[in-house]
């Protein structure tokens, strides 16, 4: 039986009922967060927590118990017997239930808070040789920095990539590459790592943040600078990042073969460094047999 969290209580999923007047349902008026559980710990939970609260703040959604996010996520892992399994926790907060209007409810209503967890088997083996992605004009709204549930543009574009046997759709805005439908993208040129700077055009990915840290710790130059689409032919390496797939090499972007068509040295180094960090955290978080 799957246990979920809904408005302050843990319940069987089949018992949950969401009002048809919920603004998340009617207007996509809400935010979400996804955090990965590594068989003993959440990776960089603090950054996910900070981003969750920032997204709510940007949309002026007030959830008084937002500091409970980490403990609720951990309780979901326990309730669903996922302590020893790779898992994801999905967390969503909408403005709440109110008559459908374009203005916010007045007086303010309580937000609707929903969270669930599920186990998954990472498929890094199939993507290790590198993936192919498509390019498409960025049709999303101008606040991509908010982790909003309004993902229709993302899903339409990802579906197009999926139907063409591609693993991701990468957006281009005004000639510059921004990010993917569900990932940040990086390029390597002459030993320097490039990625779009934080702005309203991209989501500040938690894996992105940690990859930049690991890159700098490895002595590799980093430039948070948007890459022009016309400069793709100069890229020697590329990869995407997100919480579920970590670091995924990219060998073809919109028909442009990247480098020699195989994952490059910097990409492989960063994957090794990231995996080593995860392994060290797993060792650190092993249960104490004496307790």
Secondary structure, 3 states (H helix, E strand, C coil): CCEEEECCEEEEHHHCCCCCCEHHHHHCCEEEEEEEEECCCECCHHHHHHHHHHHHHHHCCCCCCHHHHHHHHHHHHHHCCCCCCEEEEEEEEECCECCCCCCCCCCCCCCEEEEEEEECCCCHHHHCCCEEEEEEECCCCCCCCCCECCCHHHHHHHHHHHHCCCCCEEEEECCEEEEECCCEEEEEECCEEEECCCCCCCCCCHHHHHHHHHHHHCCCEEEECCEEHHHHHHCCEEEEEECCCEEEEEEEECCEECCCCCCCHHHHHHHHHHHHHHHHHHHHCCCCCCC
